[in-house]
């Protein structure tokens, strides 16, 4: 199936969903579940959490499908929902208190002490900020076509 046929199929399925056909949405989920899983797994590393975020992305897409106007391809729209859902998940997760809070005195005897060493120190945060600034400057100095290609590949996870 070529790209145009896929877009036409998506348009037909979206129209059916918008008319109330839930089975048409099941077909869209089956068609795109692996792609959405791959997108989300670039942001969320735990397999079970990836599955939760993928499910949430499809729920959001289903609820918003009535407002989908078809100005972009369905997959482009779904891709943005998946990326935003993954990013929102990461933001929400960082707001929660750590699941395994340990006092400083207990840290030496804590069997999960390697996790405590992974906590960002001020030095690590400064190093990351400096590295980010260097990478941003390098990207800004690239020609427009290379900058676009690098951005799409490295930050959006798209292939060449």
HELIX and SHEET records of a PDB file:
HELIX    1   1 UNK A    3  UNK A   18  1                                  16    
HELIX    2   2 UNK A   22  UNK A   41  1                                  20    
HELIX    3   3 UNK A   47  UNK A   64  1                                  18    
HELIX    4   4 UNK A   65  UNK A   67  5                                   3    
HELIX    5   5 UNK A   74  UNK A   95  1                                  22    
HELIX    6   6 UNK A  104  UNK A  107  1                                   4    
HELIX    7   7 UNK A  113  UNK A  117  1                                   5    
HELIX    8   8 UNK A  122  UNK A  140  1                                  19    
HELIX    9   9 UNK A  144  UNK A  154  1                                  11    
END                                                                             
